Each structure stands twice: as C-alpha cells, then as structure tokens.
Amino acid sequence: MSTAPTVESAQTGLAPLLEITGLSAGYGAANVLHDIDLSVQPGEAVVVLGANGAGKTTLLRAISGLIPHNGSIRVDATDVGRIRPDVMLRMGIAHVPQGRGTLTDMTIQDNLKVGAVSRKDARAVAQDIDQWYSVFPALGKRRRQIAGTLSGGEQQMLALARAMMARPRLLLCDEVSLGLAPLIVQGIFEVLTEVNATSGTALLLVEQNAELALAVASRVYLLEVGSVAAHGPSAEFRNNDAIRRAYLGY
C-alpha cells in the first residue's frame, strides 16, 4: 500500500506521551476498570490484549474522554482531568472506535473533512485527503458515496483514514480487525505498521487478533477482569507458551 501522509516526528524526551496511573472507569455506579497503570512513549506501538469483557474498550473510551474516570491520565506529563473528546483530539489523541464509527449519512469525502476539523491548513488537508485515497484506492473510487453504504472493510478503512486526518500523535484503535475478511485485516495492519514506522504516530491497539497485534507492537498489556494481569515486551508474550495458550489463543 502507498505511504501514509507524513506527520511531524514524535516528540523526544523522557516523559511518556500518555501515562495512566490508578485509572478506574465504568458505566453508572459499576466500575469496569480497576487501578490501571499504563504508558505509551512517543512513537511507540503498544497493544492491549484480553478476553471479551476484560475492559479493553472501556479503557480507550476513558482515555479519549468519552466516559468519566477516576485516577490520572497525563498527556506530555500534564494531567488532563475530566477532559472532553474534542480537547483530547486537539492534544493529538485520535480514536478509531469499535464498530467503525463512520458518519453513515455523509459521503466519504465529507467524513475525511470532518476528521480534519481541528486543522486550519486547508491546502495540506486537501493533500492528505488525496494521499489517503492513494492508501485506500477503494475509497478514492467512491469519494461521493454515502459512508453507510460501504462494505464493512471499506468503512474500517474510512474510520482509520478519518482519524489520521487529524494528524494525531497517538492513535487509539479498538478492534480494527473485528468482523473483517483476513485479507482486509492484513492490509489494515500493514497501514498501521507503516503509519507508526514512517510518520512517528504512536499506537495504542485493543485487539483480539493477538498474533497480528504482537507483530506490530513493542509492548503488551494484558487485561483480565478490568485489571492489568501482566505487561512487558511483545517478545516475552510470544515466547511464553503458558501465556499464549491461556490468553492469546494460539
């Protein structure tokens, strides 16, 4: 696939791009997450693995400001407090939600423009739209088509491209492989790998396809019933037979 649009290189320095300490979050009176500690360095790719119901989606929703939380979420060493999703986007945190999250009543072109709503550089926005059409030619051929009429794979491509139109420093991806054909999944992971390697965009991936995710990420957090059960380098998870059999499914 073609090279993704260039984003400014990841910041250097000792402070993590994202640092979470003692995070609890949930819905109503019930907490799903309990005392989560997690970090992502600038330019790093990290994957969160776990069974259904472990709290992976809740974690990304708390980080992006979609649900309230207790504990600390820091971006560039600054505690964001109870921040809104639009403010998190302006801070460089973009979210590809589970279930695509496209604006189904709008065209592909308009979805991409909405993704760049926080930007003022109109010429660069237009260039990025064209570049993402070259990354995902199926979208370029249908740019005036209503997003809700696209196939599941095309909607996932659009969701990823729309999030990247903000030129984020950190991309949160929630189950991008869910319900898609293996060939489509492979192509999307190739794009994610290229985005991370060439543009310096950090990745925090929630993913059921452990084998593909471990090939992209350098570090792993394993969630079990809303808590971190294990964390460490990806190689340790790939090479640990007990962890692979118990948690990763291969």
PyMOL commands that set and color helices and strands:
alter all, ss='L'
color gray80, all
select helices_A, chain A and resi 56-63+85-90+108-115+122-135+137-140+147-149+152-164+182-199+210-216+234-239+241-248
alter helices_A, ss='H'
color red, helices_A
select strands_A, chain A and resi 18-27+30-40+45-49+69-75+78-79+93-96+170-174+202-206+219-224+227-233
alter strands_A, ss='S'
color yellow, strands_A
deselect
rebuild
show_as cartoon
